[in-house]
């Protein structure tokens, strides 16, 4: 496959610009949850798929997470 540039050689890759020409703010990192946190989230999801904002906040505090890390399914 000669002649096909690698993604790292694209001119916009070095400029910090996304494919659509918008500047990138930085890569979001995937959260790594402890076994305790993961189990707590899974157990709560099994009991209650849709969690209210107050319940989300309480669960986040209990698990040592930010409330934005506890998703509300809508």
Beta strands, then each sheet from edge to edge (+ up, - down):
end
